[in-house]
């Protein structure tokens, strides 16, 4: 039988070990410099019913436009999702086959935004959400998601400056209710998930698809990995505080349970 003295030694050791284990599970995003950074993804065939969602955090808007995602916008594919400075304001738009759909007006810098582009085979709807507001715009069109995809750059030399995270592609149209749940970091139904990149590798030139489809991407131009800013963590905690467990809270809870168990030994 393990002695109480040995148990106490194990507990003291755990106080040193557990915080290190928790800290090691850091949540990263990709940071783009606006000069030559982007990620090249392989050809992905999602068809005419799909959802592309991601988080983005713009930090500068000094160029004519900034591309978040782009494929062959002149064909029948996804098109281009970009930020477009107009005067003193910046808009989030989707461009496809010479058509443009304005989604979000007057974005703020240094703010996390969630967006989802949803195609159901008959129309496309763009959702954008912050911690204070949500926007939704639809248009009748039928793009076909079947091409290589770039994150952060177009062929015309437009590069995004800021951070991008949690990119996911579904081979189905998410419902408005699911869109809100995903903004709250609540994923109840992951059916149809085709690809997912959370960039938690923390380093390296490959970003790995977390699904079994292995749509791994290549990091180009020196794109950097950064730990999630506190702003995004705070935003999610405000929306779904009951689902968020911080590192500090986890350790305190573990210590409390161990002390109660150890006290009952006497």
PAMIDO-558925 format. One record per atom (N, C-alpha, C, O): x negated, y, z. Coordinates in steps of 0.05 Angstrom, whole numbers, plus 5000, padded with zeros to 4 digits. Atoms other than C-alpha are relative to their C-alpha. Layout:
N
SITE|X|Y|Z
...
# end
This chain:
266
SITE|4983|4976|5000
SITE|5000|5000|5000
SITE|4982|5025|5000
SITE|4962|5026|5014
SITE|5016|4976|5002
SITE|4974|5069|4982
SITE|5003|5016|5026
SITE|5025|5021|5036
SITE|4999|4985|4975
SITE|4955|5109|5043
SITE|5010|5028|4996
SITE|5009|5039|4973
SITE|4990|4972|5002
SITE|4985|5177|5059
SITE|4977|5019|4993
SITE|4981|5039|4979
SITE|5023|4982|5006
SITE|4915|5208|5056
SITE|4994|5000|4970
SITE|4988|5021|4959
SITE|5005|5002|5029
SITE|4905|5182|4985
SITE|5022|5015|4984
SITE|5015|5028|4964
SITE|4978|4986|5013
SITE|4973|5208|4964
SITE|4996|5030|5001
SITE|5002|5045|4982
SITE|5005|4972|4997
SITE|4955|5276|4991
SITE|4978|5010|4982
SITE|4980|5031|4970
SITE|5022|4993|5018
SITE|4890|5276|4952
SITE|5010|5001|4971
SITE|5003|5019|4956
SITE|4989|5000|5027
SITE|4929|5258|4888
SITE|5017|5024|4995
SITE|5016|5036|4974
SITE|4983|4976|5003
SITE|4978|5314|4900
SITE|4983|5025|4997
SITE|4989|5042|4979
SITE|5017|4976|5003
SITE|4923|5366|4910
SITE|4987|5001|4973
SITE|4984|5022|4961
SITE|5012|5001|5026
SITE|4889|5342|4847
SITE|5020|5008|4978
SITE|5013|5021|4959
SITE|4980|4993|5020
SITE|4955|5349|4809
SITE|5005|5030|4998
SITE|5012|5040|4977
SITE|4996|4970|5001
SITE|4960|5423|4829
SITE|4979|5012|4981
SITE|4985|5033|4969
SITE|5020|4990|5019
SITE|4896|5433|4789
SITE|5005|4990|4972
SITE|5000|5005|4953
SITE|4998|5012|5026
SITE|4912|5386|4732
SITE|5025|5009|4985
SITE|5023|5015|4961
SITE|4974|4995|5014
SITE|4986|5400|4716
SITE|5001|5027|4986
SITE|5009|5028|4963
SITE|4999|4974|5015
SITE|4980|5475|4700
SITE|4983|4999|4975
SITE|4991|5012|4955
SITE|5016|5002|5024
SITE|4925|5458|4651
SITE|5014|4985|4978
SITE|5012|4992|4954
SITE|4985|5015|5020
SITE|4968|5406|4616
SITE|5023|5017|4988
SITE|5027|5016|4964
SITE|4979|4983|5010
SITE|5026|5455|4611
SITE|4990|5022|4982
SITE|5001|5028|4961
SITE|5011|4978|5015
SITE|4982|5511|4586
SITE|4991|4990|4973
SITE|4991|5006|4953
SITE|5010|5010|5025
SITE|4954|5466|4532
SITE|5021|4998|4978
SITE|5015|4997|4955
SITE|4978|5003|5019
SITE|5022|5460|4499
SITE|5010|5028|4992
SITE|5033|5035|4995
SITE|4993|4973|5007
SITE|5020|5531|4472
SITE|5016|5000|4974
SITE|5014|4982|4957
SITE|4983|4996|5023
SITE|5069|5556|4420
SITE|4988|5021|4982
SITE|4986|5044|4990
SITE|5014|4982|5018
SITE|5035|5587|4360
SITE|5018|5010|4977
SITE|5038|4997|4970
SITE|4988|4989|5024
SITE|5057|5630|4302
SITE|4977|5006|4981
SITE|4954|5007|4989
SITE|5020|4992|5019
SITE|5020|5648|4238
SITE|5000|5030|4997
SITE|5022|5042|4995
SITE|5002|4971|5003
SITE|4994|5719|4231
SITE|4987|5006|4973
SITE|4966|4995|4966
SITE|5009|4993|5027
SITE|4986|5749|4161
SITE|4990|5029|5000
SITE|5002|5046|5012
SITE|5013|4974|4999
SITE|4940|5808|4148
SITE|5011|5020|4980
SITE|5002|5044|4981
SITE|4989|4981|5020
SITE|4979|5839|4090
SITE|4981|5005|4977
SITE|4987|5022|4959
SITE|5020|4995|5021
SITE|4917|5835|4045
SITE|4998|4976|4981
SITE|5001|4979|4957
SITE|5002|5023|5018
SITE|4908|5764|4020
SITE|5008|4974|5014
SITE|5002|4952|5004
SITE|4992|5024|4985
SITE|4938|5716|4071
SITE|5027|4989|4990
SITE|5046|5004|4986
SITE|4975|5013|5007
SITE|4991|5665|4051
SITE|4997|4970|5004
SITE|4975|4960|5008
SITE|4999|5029|4998
SITE|5012|5592|4057
SITE|5013|4989|4975
SITE|5034|4998|4966
SITE|4990|5013|5024
SITE|5022|5548|3996
SITE|5012|4973|5008
SITE|4997|4956|5018
SITE|4986|5025|4994
SITE|5073|5492|4004
SITE|5004|4984|4975
SITE|5005|4996|4953
SITE|4996|5016|5024
SITE|5083|5434|3956
SITE|5028|5003|4989
SITE|5045|5016|5001
SITE|4974|5000|5012
SITE|5142|5425|3910
SITE|5020|4986|5018
SITE|5015|4963|5027
SITE|4979|5011|4982
SITE|5205|5413|3952
SITE|5026|5001|4985
SITE|5035|5022|4975
SITE|4974|5001|5015
SITE|5270|5390|3920
SITE|5023|4998|5020
SITE|5028|4976|5031
SITE|4978|4999|4981
SITE|5328|5411|3964
SITE|5027|5001|4985
SITE|5048|4998|4997
SITE|4975|4999|5016
SITE|5379|5418|3907
SITE|5015|5026|5002
SITE|5003|5047|5009
SITE|4984|4976|5000
SITE|5436|5467|3904
SITE|5014|5005|5027
SITE|5025|5026|5031
SITE|4990|4996|4973
SITE|5458|5458|3977
SITE|4977|4998|5019
SITE|4965|4976|5023
SITE|5024|4999|4983
SITE|5404|5479|4025
SITE|5002|5023|5020
SITE|5019|5041|5017
SITE|5004|4978|4982
SITE|5385|5524|4083
SITE|4970|5003|5005
SITE|4956|4984|5011
SITE|5027|4993|4993
SITE|5319|5559|4092
SITE|5002|5020|5024
SITE|5015|5041|5021
SITE|4999|4982|4977
SITE|5309|5590|4161
SITE|4972|5005|5011
SITE|4954|4988|5008
SITE|5026|4993|4988
SITE|5251|5624|4197
SITE|5003|5024|5018
SITE|5024|5037|5019
SITE|5003|4976|4984
SITE|5230|5677|4246
SITE|4977|5017|4988
SITE|4957|5006|4979
SITE|5022|4983|5009
SITE|5189|5738|4225
SITE|4998|5025|5017
SITE|5017|5034|5029
SITE|5007|4978|4982
SITE|5156|5796|4261
SITE|4982|5020|4984
SITE|4958|5017|4984
SITE|5015|4981|5016
SITE|5135|5854|4215
SITE|4984|5019|5018
SITE|4994|5029|5038
SITE|5017|4982|4985
SITE|5077|5897|4240
SITE|4991|5024|4984
SITE|4981|5044|4996
SITE|5007|4977|5017
SITE|5065|5944|4181
SITE|5015|4999|4974
SITE|5022|4977|4964
SITE|4985|4999|5025
SITE|5101|5967|4119
SITE|4988|5022|4982
SITE|5002|5042|4976
SITE|5013|4979|5015
SITE|5051|6007|4079
SITE|5000|4995|4970
SITE|4993|5013|4954
SITE|5000|5006|5029
SITE|5059|5972|4011
SITE|5029|5003|4989
SITE|5048|5007|5004
SITE|4974|4997|5012
SITE|5117|5976|3961
SITE|5020|4980|5009
SITE|5044|4986|5013
SITE|4983|5020|4989
SITE|5146|5911|3986
SITE|4983|4978|5013
SITE|4960|4975|5007
SITE|5014|5021|4986
SITE|5128|5852|4030
SITE|5016|4974|4997
SITE|5039|4973|5006
SITE|4986|5025|5005
SITE|5146|5781|4011
SITE|4997|4981|5023
SITE|4975|4976|5033
SITE|5001|5021|4979
SITE|5165|5730|4064
SITE|4999|4973|4988
SITE|4982|4956|4995
SITE|4999|5026|5014
SITE|5182|5671|4018
SITE|5004|5005|4971
SITE|5019|5023|4963
SITE|4997|4996|5029
SITE|5176|5664|3943
SITE|4995|4974|4985
SITE|4976|4960|4991
SITE|5007|5019|5020
SITE|5181|5614|3887
SITE|5005|5013|4973
SITE|5000|5037|4970
SITE|4997|4989|5026
SITE|5199|5623|3814
SITE|5026|5015|4998
SITE|5047|5004|4991
SITE|4975|4984|4999
SITE|5250|5680|3820
SITE|5012|5005|4973
SITE|5035|5013|4971
SITE|4989|4996|5027
SITE|5257|5685|3745
SITE|5015|4976|4990
SITE|5030|4978|4970
SITE|4986|5024|5008
SITE|5283|5614|3740
SITE|5025|4996|5016
SITE|5038|5015|5025
SITE|4975|5006|4985
SITE|5341|5579|3775
SITE|4994|4991|5028
SITE|5011|4979|5041
SITE|5008|5010|4974
SITE|5303|5566|3839
SITE|5007|5019|5023
SITE|5025|5035|5020
SITE|4993|4985|4976
SITE|5302|5598|3908
SITE|4999|5030|4996
SITE|5017|5044|5006
SITE|5003|4972|5003
SITE|5278|5666|3887
SITE|4980|5011|5020
SITE|4960|4998|5026
SITE|5019|4987|4982
SITE|5244|5715|3934
SITE|5015|5013|5023
SITE|5035|5027|5019
SITE|4990|4986|4976
SITE|5259|5738|4005
SITE|4979|5020|5008
SITE|4957|5012|5014
SITE|5021|4979|4996
SITE|5224|5804|4018
SITE|5011|5023|5016
SITE|5035|5028|5019
SITE|4994|4975|4986
SITE|5221|5868|4058
SITE|4994|5023|4980
SITE|4973|5023|4967
SITE|5002|4979|5020
SITE|5232|5931|4016
SITE|5002|5027|5014
SITE|5023|5036|5021
SITE|4999|4973|4989
SITE|5212|6000|4044
SITE|5014|5019|4981
SITE|5006|5021|4958
SITE|4986|4980|5016
SITE|5260|6053|4019
SITE|5001|5026|5016
SITE|5016|5028|5036
SITE|5002|4976|4984
SITE|5242|6122|4044
SITE|4988|4993|5027
SITE|4966|4982|5029
SITE|5009|5005|4973
SITE|5235|6117|4119
SITE|5012|4975|5012
SITE|5006|4969|5035
SITE|4989|5025|4990
SITE|5274|6053|4126
SITE|4991|4976|4984
SITE|4981|4979|4962
SITE|5009|5025|5013
SITE|5259|5981|4110
SITE|5023|4980|5000
SITE|5037|4976|5020
SITE|4978|5018|5003
SITE|5309|5930|4084
SITE|4991|4972|4995
SITE|4969|4968|4984
SITE|5004|5028|5006
SITE|5311|5854|4082
SITE|5018|4992|4977
SITE|5042|4995|4978
SITE|4985|5007|5024
SITE|5332|5829|4013
SITE|4993|4973|4989
SITE|4972|4961|4996
SITE|5005|5025|5015
SITE|5338|5767|3971
SITE|5002|5006|4970
SITE|5022|5018|4962
SITE|5001|4995|5029
SITE|5319|5770|3897
SITE|5001|4974|4985
SITE|4985|4956|4990
SITE|4997|5024|5016
SITE|5341|5718|3846
SITE|5011|5006|4973
SITE|5032|5018|4970
SITE|4991|4996|5028
SITE|5346|5720|3770
SITE|5008|5029|4995
SITE|5030|5034|4985
SITE|4995|4971|5005
SITE|5341|5796|3766
SITE|5022|5011|5017
SITE|5031|5034|5012
SITE|4979|4990|4983
SITE|5394|5802|3820
SITE|4989|5004|5028
SITE|4971|4989|5037
SITE|5009|4995|4973
SITE|5383|5831|3889
SITE|5023|5002|5020
SITE|5043|5014|5014
SITE|4979|4999|4979
SITE|5424|5821|3952
SITE|4987|5012|5025
SITE|4970|5000|5038
SITE|5010|4986|4977
SITE|5411|5870|4008
SITE|5014|4988|5025
SITE|5038|4987|5026
SITE|4989|5015|4977
SITE|5420|5836|4076
SITE|4999|5017|5025
SITE|5019|5019|5039
SITE|5004|4987|4974
SITE|5391|5877|4133
SITE|4988|5027|4996
SITE|4968|5030|4982
SITE|5008|4973|5003
SITE|5384|5952|4136
SITE|4981|5009|5023
SITE|4985|5002|5046
SITE|5016|4985|4980
SITE|5330|5992|4172
SITE|4989|4982|5022
SITE|4996|4985|5045
SITE|5014|5018|4981
SITE|5287|5939|4205
SITE|4981|5017|5017
SITE|4971|5038|5009
SITE|5020|4988|4982
SITE|5243|5957|4264
SITE|4974|4984|4998
SITE|4975|4959|4994
SITE|5026|5014|4998
SITE|5169|5940|4267
SITE|4998|4988|5028
SITE|5011|4996|5046
SITE|5007|5012|4974
SITE|5142|5896|4323
SITE|5026|4989|5013
SITE|5029|4991|5037
SITE|4976|5012|4990
SITE|5209|5861|4330
SITE|5004|4973|4987
SITE|5000|4970|4963
SITE|4995|5026|5011
SITE|5226|5787|4321
SITE|5028|4999|4988
SITE|5048|5007|5001
SITE|4975|5004|5014
SITE|5281|5773|4270
SITE|5002|4970|4992
SITE|4983|4958|4984
SITE|4993|5027|5010
SITE|5314|5706|4255
SITE|5016|5004|4974
SITE|5034|5020|4974
SITE|4983|4999|5023
SITE|5341|5695|4185
SITE|5005|4972|4989
SITE|4989|4954|4995
SITE|4994|5025|5013
SITE|5374|5638|4147
SITE|5013|5006|4973
SITE|5033|5021|4971
SITE|4988|4998|5027
SITE|5388|5634|4072
SITE|5014|4974|4995
SITE|5002|4952|4995
SITE|4983|5024|5002
SITE|5446|5585|4062
SITE|5013|4999|4973
SITE|5027|5018|4965
SITE|4987|5005|5026
SITE|5468|5557|3995
SITE|5018|4975|5002
SITE|5009|4954|5010
SITE|4981|5022|4998
SITE|5530|5513|3992
SITE|5008|4988|4973
SITE|5027|4972|4971
SITE|4994|5009|5027
SITE|5531|5500|3916
SITE|5019|5019|4985
SITE|5021|5016|4961
SITE|4982|4981|5013
SITE|5580|5556|3902
SITE|4992|5029|5006
SITE|4995|5046|4989
SITE|5009|4973|4994
SITE|5552|5617|3938
SITE|4977|4999|5019
SITE|4971|4978|5032
SITE|5023|4997|4982
SITE|5492|5641|3978
SITE|5007|5020|5021
SITE|5017|5042|5015
SITE|4996|4982|4978
SITE|5497|5672|4046
SITE|4974|5004|5015
SITE|4960|4985|5021
SITE|5024|4993|4985
SITE|5441|5708|4081
SITE|5008|5010|5028
SITE|5024|5028|5031
SITE|4995|4992|4973
SITE|5442|5713|4157
SITE|4975|5012|5012
SITE|4953|5003|5006
SITE|5023|4989|4986
SITE|5397|5757|4199
SITE|5009|5008|5028
SITE|5031|5020|5031
SITE|4991|4996|4972
SITE|5399|5762|4275
SITE|4977|5010|5016
SITE|4954|5001|5013
SITE|5018|4992|4979
SITE|5363|5799|4330
SITE|5014|4995|5027
SITE|5036|4984|5027
SITE|4988|5004|4974
SITE|5377|5799|4404
SITE|5024|5019|5005
SITE|5038|5016|5024
SITE|4979|4981|4996
SITE|5426|5856|4395
SITE|5022|4999|4978
SITE|5045|5005|4984
SITE|4981|4999|5022
SITE|5460|5849|4327
SITE|4996|4975|4981
SITE|4976|4962|4982
SITE|5002|5021|5020
SITE|5475|5799|4271
SITE|5012|5011|4974
SITE|5031|5027|4975
SITE|4990|4991|5026
SITE|5486|5810|4196
SITE|5005|4975|4983
SITE|4992|4955|4987
SITE|4994|5022|5018
SITE|5516|5766|4142
SITE|5010|5011|4974
SITE|5029|5027|4973
SITE|4992|4991|5026
SITE|5521|5778|4067
SITE|5001|4976|4981
SITE|4984|4959|4983
SITE|4997|5023|5019
SITE|5545|5730|4012
SITE|5003|5010|4971
SITE|5011|5033|4966
SITE|4996|4995|5029
SITE|5544|5728|3936
SITE|5005|4974|4986
SITE|4994|4953|4994
SITE|4993|5024|5015
SITE|5571|5679|3885
SITE|4977|4994|4981
SITE|4974|5008|4961
SITE|5021|5009|5017
SITE|5512|5643|3854
SITE|4991|4972|5008
SITE|4998|4963|5030
SITE|5007|5028|4994
SITE|5481|5574|3850
SITE|4970|4996|4994
SITE|4964|4984|4973
SITE|5028|5006|5004
SITE|5405|5572|3857
SITE|4994|4970|5005
SITE|5010|4956|5017
SITE|5008|5027|4997
SITE|5369|5506|3855
SITE|4972|4999|5013
SITE|4952|5007|5000
SITE|5025|5000|4985
SITE|5314|5496|3907
SITE|4983|4977|4991
SITE|4988|4954|4999
SITE|5017|5022|5011
SITE|5261|5456|3869
SITE|4975|5012|4988
SITE|4972|5014|4964
SITE|5025|4987|5009
SITE|5193|5488|3866
SITE|4980|5002|5022
SITE|4987|4997|5046
SITE|5019|4993|4980
SITE|5129|5503|3902
SITE|5009|5026|5014
SITE|5022|5043|5002
SITE|4991|4977|4984
SITE|5141|5554|3958
SITE|4976|5013|5012
SITE|4958|5000|5023
SITE|5021|4985|4987
SITE|5095|5609|3982
SITE|5012|5015|5024
SITE|5034|5025|5023
SITE|4992|4984|4976
SITE|5100|5640|4051
SITE|4981|5023|5002
SITE|4957|5020|5006
SITE|5016|4976|4996
SITE|5076|5711|4054
SITE|4988|5014|4976
SITE|4973|5033|4979
SITE|5013|4988|5023
SITE|5057|5726|3982
SITE|5015|4994|4974
SITE|5029|4974|4972
SITE|4989|5005|5027
SITE|5081|5734|3910
SITE|4977|5000|4980
SITE|4955|5007|4986
SITE|5021|4999|5022
SITE|5044|5727|3844
SITE|4992|5028|4993
SITE|4971|5033|4981
SITE|5006|4972|5006
SITE|5047|5802|3838
SITE|4982|5014|5020
SITE|4976|5038|5018
SITE|5018|4989|4981
SITE|5001|5812|3897
SITE|5013|5014|5024
SITE|5001|5031|5036
SITE|4987|4988|4977
SITE|5052|5831|3950
SITE|4997|4981|5024
SITE|5006|4958|5023
SITE|5006|5017|4977
SITE|5030|5805|4018
SITE|5015|5011|5025
SITE|5017|5035|5029
SITE|4986|4993|4975
SITE|5068|5805|4084
SITE|4980|5005|5022
SITE|4959|4991|5023
SITE|5017|4995|4977
SITE|5036|5835|4145
SITE|5017|4997|5026
SITE|5036|5012|5030
SITE|4986|5006|4976
SITE|5060|5807|4211
SITE|4998|4971|5007
SITE|4979|4958|4999
SITE|5000|5028|4991
SITE|5078|5740|4240
SITE|5025|4985|4990
SITE|5047|4997|4988
SITE|4978|5017|5009
SITE|5122|5682|4215
SITE|4998|4974|5016
SITE|4976|4965|5022
SITE|5000|5024|4984
SITE|5143|5622|4255
SITE|5026|4983|4995
SITE|5045|4993|4984
SITE|4978|5018|5000
SITE|5190|5562|4258
SITE|5015|4999|4974
SITE|5039|5005|4973
SITE|4988|5002|5027
SITE|5203|5552|4184
SITE|5012|4972|4997
SITE|4999|4952|5001
SITE|4987|5025|5004
SITE|5254|5498|4169
SITE|5017|5000|4975
SITE|5029|5021|4968
SITE|4983|5003|5024
SITE|5289|5473|4106
SITE|5018|4976|5004
SITE|5009|4954|5011
SITE|4980|5021|4998
SITE|5353|5432|4108
SITE|5012|4995|4972
SITE|5015|5013|4956
SITE|4987|5007|5025
SITE|5384|5395|4050
SITE|5030|5000|5004
SITE|5044|4981|4996
SITE|4971|4995|4997
SITE|5453|5420|4069
SITE|5004|5029|5009
SITE|4985|5042|5017
SITE|4994|4972|4992
SITE|5487|5486|4084
SITE|5008|5000|5030
SITE|5028|4988|5038
SITE|4993|4997|4972
SITE|5486|5502|4158
SITE|5025|5017|5004
SITE|5030|5036|4988
SITE|4976|4984|4995
SITE|5551|5529|4187
SITE|4992|5026|5015
SITE|4970|5027|5027
SITE|5006|4976|4984
SITE|5554|5599|4219
SITE|4996|4994|5029
SITE|4980|5007|5042
SITE|5003|5008|4972
SITE|5561|5565|4286
SITE|4972|4988|5005
SITE|4959|4994|5025
SITE|5027|5011|4998
SITE|5496|5526|4274
SITE|4979|5022|4998
SITE|4959|5021|5011
SITE|5019|4977|5003
SITE|5461|5590|4252
SITE|4997|5014|5027
SITE|4974|5019|5035
SITE|5002|4987|4974
SITE|5478|5622|4319
SITE|4986|4982|5020
SITE|4970|4992|5036
SITE|5013|5018|4982
SITE|5456|5560|4356
SITE|4970|4999|4996
SITE|4954|4998|5015
SITE|5029|5000|5006
SITE|5389|5559|4320
SITE|4987|5025|5009
SITE|4964|5024|5018
SITE|5011|4976|4989
SITE|5378|5631|4338
SITE|4995|4998|5030
SITE|4976|5009|5040
SITE|5002|5004|4971
SITE|5389|5610|4410
SITE|4981|4977|5007
SITE|4980|4968|5030
SITE|5018|5022|4996
SITE|5338|5554|4400
SITE|5014|4974|5009
SITE|5003|4958|5024
SITE|4984|5023|4993
SITE|5393|5502|4407
SITE|5006|4984|4975
SITE|5020|4993|4957
SITE|4998|5016|5025
SITE|5388|5446|4355
SITE|5016|4974|5006
SITE|5004|4954|5015
SITE|4983|5023|4994
SITE|5447|5398|4363
SITE|5001|4980|4977
SITE|5002|4956|4982
SITE|4996|5018|5023
SITE|5451|5370|4293
SITE|4977|5005|4980
SITE|4977|5025|4966
SITE|5023|4997|5018
SITE|5386|5360|4254
SITE|5002|4982|4975
SITE|4982|4977|4962
SITE|4996|5016|5024
SITE|5417|5318|4199
SITE|4993|5017|4975
SITE|4999|5041|4975
SITE|5008|4986|5025
SITE|5390|5337|4130
SITE|4975|5016|5003
SITE|4967|5030|4984
SITE|5025|4985|4997
SITE|5326|5366|4158
SITE|4979|4989|4981
SITE|4971|4966|4982
SITE|5018|5008|5021
SITE|5279|5364|4099
SITE|4971|5006|5006
SITE|4953|4990|4999
SITE|5028|4992|4994
SITE|5217|5400|4125
SITE|5001|5020|5024
SITE|5020|5035|5027
SITE|5002|4982|4977
SITE|5194|5437|4187
SITE|4971|5006|5006
SITE|4954|4988|5008
SITE|5027|4992|4993
SITE|5132|5477|4202
SITE|5002|5019|5024
SITE|5013|5040|5022
SITE|5000|4983|4976
SITE|5122|5505|4272
SITE|4973|5013|5005
SITE|4970|5029|5024
SITE|5027|4988|5000
SITE|5048|5522|4262
SITE|4986|4997|5027
SITE|4969|5013|5035
SITE|5012|5005|4973
SITE|5030|5494|4331
SITE|4973|4985|4998
SITE|4963|4977|5019
SITE|5027|5011|5002
SITE|4966|5464|4303
SITE|4979|5017|5015
SITE|4961|5007|5027
SITE|5018|4982|4985
SITE|4932|5526|4331
SITE|4974|5007|4985
SITE|4961|5026|4992
SITE|5024|4994|5015
SITE|4875|5523|4280
SITE|5000|4982|4975
SITE|5017|4964|4973
SITE|5003|5017|5024
SITE|4854|5493|4213
SITE|5013|5012|4975
SITE|5027|5032|4977
SITE|4990|4990|5026
SITE|4872|5502|4140
SITE|5025|4985|4990
SITE|5035|4990|4968
SITE|4976|5015|5007
SITE|4931|5454|4139
SITE|5022|5005|5020
SITE|5017|5003|5045
SITE|4977|4998|4983
SITE|5000|5467|4167
SITE|5017|4975|4994
SITE|5025|4970|4972
SITE|4988|5026|5004
SITE|5035|5401|4178
SITE|5031|5001|5003
SITE|5042|5013|5022
SITE|4971|5004|4999
SITE|5108|5385|4163
SITE|5006|4980|5022
SITE|4994|4959|5023
SITE|4994|5017|4977
SITE|5137|5356|4227
SITE|5020|4977|4993
SITE|5025|4960|5010
SITE|4983|5023|5008
SITE|5185|5310|4188
SITE|4983|4979|4987
SITE|4959|4982|4982
SITE|5014|5022|5013
SITE|5167|5244|4157
SITE|4995|5005|4970
SITE|4982|4988|4957
SITE|5004|4994|5028
SITE|5169|5276|4088
SITE|4972|5011|4993
SITE|4963|5010|4970
SITE|5028|4992|5002
SITE|5099|5305|4099
SITE|4996|5022|4978
SITE|4978|5019|4961
SITE|5004|4977|5018
SITE|5108|5370|4060
SITE|4979|5019|5013
SITE|4986|5041|5021
SITE|5021|4984|4987
SITE|5042|5396|4087
SITE|4991|5023|4982
SITE|4990|5021|4958
SITE|5008|4977|5015
SITE|5019|5465|4067
SITE|4971|5007|5005
SITE|4958|4997|5023
SITE|5028|4991|4999
SITE|4952|5499|4056
SITE|5000|5030|5008
SITE|5013|5046|4996
SITE|5004|4973|4990
SITE|4932|5562|4094
SITE|4978|5013|4983
SITE|4956|5003|4982
SITE|5019|4987|5018
SITE|4897|5611|4047
SITE|4995|5029|5009
SITE|5013|5042|5021
SITE|5006|4972|4995
SITE|4863|5679|4055
SITE|4992|5006|5029
SITE|4988|5029|5036
SITE|5008|4995|4972
SITE|4844|5670|4128
SITE|5023|5005|5019
SITE|5019|5017|5040
SITE|4977|4997|4982
SITE|4914|5669|4158
SITE|4993|4989|5028
SITE|4982|4967|5030
SITE|5008|5007|4973
SITE|4906|5666|4234
SITE|5023|4988|5016
SITE|5047|4994|5010
SITE|4980|5010|4981
SITE|4942|5628|4288
SITE|5000|5017|5025
SITE|4978|5024|5035
SITE|4998|4984|4976
SITE|4967|5669|4347
SITE|5021|4988|5019
SITE|5040|4976|5009
SITE|4980|5009|4980
SITE|5003|5650|4411
SITE|5024|5019|4998
SITE|5021|5043|4994
SITE|4975|4984|5002
SITE|5076|5673|4410
SITE|4998|5024|5018
SITE|4991|5021|5042
SITE|4998|4976|4982
SITE|5083|5744|4436
SITE|5022|4996|5020
SITE|5041|4981|5016
SITE|4980|5002|4980
SITE|5123|5753|4499
SITE|5027|5010|4991
SITE|5048|5002|5001
SITE|4975|4989|5009
SITE|5175|5792|4460
SITE|5019|4979|4991
SITE|5043|4980|4997
SITE|4983|5020|5010
SITE|5201|5731|4425
SITE|5010|4981|5022
SITE|5033|4973|5022
SITE|4992|5017|4978
SITE|5201|5688|4487
SITE|5021|5014|5017
SITE|5041|5001|5026
SITE|4980|4986|4984
SITE|5239|5742|4524
SITE|5027|5002|4986
SITE|5048|4998|4998
SITE|4975|4999|5016
SITE|5289|5749|4467
SITE|5016|4975|5003
SITE|5040|4975|5007
SITE|4985|5026|4999
SITE|5306|5675|4469
SITE|5010|4995|5028
SITE|5031|4984|5032
SITE|4992|5005|4973
SITE|5309|5674|4545
SITE|5025|5016|5007
SITE|5043|5007|5022
SITE|4976|4984|4996
SITE|5361|5730|4544
SITE|5024|4987|4989
SITE|5046|4987|5001
SITE|4977|5013|5013
SITE|5405|5691|4496
SITE|5007|4974|5014
SITE|5030|4968|5018
SITE|4995|5027|4989
SITE|5397|5622|4527
SITE|4983|4995|5024
SITE|4966|4976|5024
SITE|5018|5001|4976
SITE|5365|5632|4595
SITE|5002|4973|5013
SITE|4982|4963|5024
SITE|4997|5026|4985
SITE|5393|5567|4623
SITE|4985|4978|4986
SITE|4980|4957|4999
SITE|5014|5021|5014
SITE|5356|5527|4570
SITE|4969|5004|4999
SITE|4955|4988|4988
SITE|5029|4994|5002
SITE|5287|5559|4580
SITE|4987|4993|5027
SITE|4996|5001|5048
SITE|5015|5007|4977
SITE|5237|5529|4628
SITE|4972|5010|4996
SITE|4958|5001|4978
SITE|5027|4988|5003
SITE|5173|5570|4638
SITE|4979|4981|5013
SITE|4986|4964|5029
SITE|5021|5016|4988
SITE|5106|5539|4655
SITE|4999|5003|5030
SITE|4997|4983|5045
SITE|5001|4996|4971
SITE|5107|5571|4724
SITE|5023|4986|5014
SITE|5020|4975|5035
SITE|4977|5013|4988
SITE|5177|5546|4738
SITE|4998|4970|5001
SITE|5006|4957|5020
SITE|5004|5029|5001
SITE|5158|5476|4717
SITE|4982|4991|5022
SITE|4988|4971|5036
SITE|5019|5007|4979
SITE|5099|5473|4764
SITE|5012|5003|5028
SITE|5008|4985|5045
SITE|4988|4996|4974
SITE|5137|5502|4823
SITE|5021|4978|5006
SITE|5022|4968|5028
SITE|4980|5021|4996
SITE|5193|5452|4812
SITE|4987|4973|5007
SITE|4996|4958|5024
SITE|5014|5025|4996
SITE|5144|5394|4809
SITE|4988|4999|5029
SITE|4990|4979|5042
SITE|5012|4999|4973
SITE|5109|5417|4874
SITE|5022|4996|5021
SITE|5018|4982|5040
SITE|4978|5002|4981
SITE|5175|5424|4910
SITE|5010|4972|5003
SITE|5014|4962|5025
SITE|4991|5028|5000
SITE|5198|5354|4891
SITE|4980|4982|5014
SITE|4987|4964|5029
SITE|5020|5017|4988
SITE|5132|5324|4912
SITE|4998|5004|5030
SITE|4995|4984|5045
SITE|5001|4995|4971
SITE|5131|5358|4980
SITE|5024|4988|5014
SITE|5020|4977|5036
SITE|4977|5013|4988
SITE|5202|5334|4994
SITE|4996|4970|5002
SITE|5002|4958|5023
SITE|5005|5029|4999
SITE|5182|5263|4976
SITE|4979|4993|5020
SITE|4981|4973|5034
SITE|5022|5006|4982
SITE|5117|5266|5015
SITE|5009|5003|5030
SITE|5001|4987|5047
SITE|4990|4996|4973
SITE|5153|5293|5077
SITE|5017|4976|5010
SITE|5016|4969|5033
SITE|4983|5023|4992
SITE|5201|5234|5076
SITE|4984|4975|5007
SITE|4995|4956|5017
SITE|5016|5023|4993
SITE|5143|5186|5083
SITE|4994|4998|5030
SITE|4989|4977|5040
SITE|5007|4999|4972
SITE|5132|5208|5155
SITE|5025|4993|5017
SITE|5023|4993|5042
# end
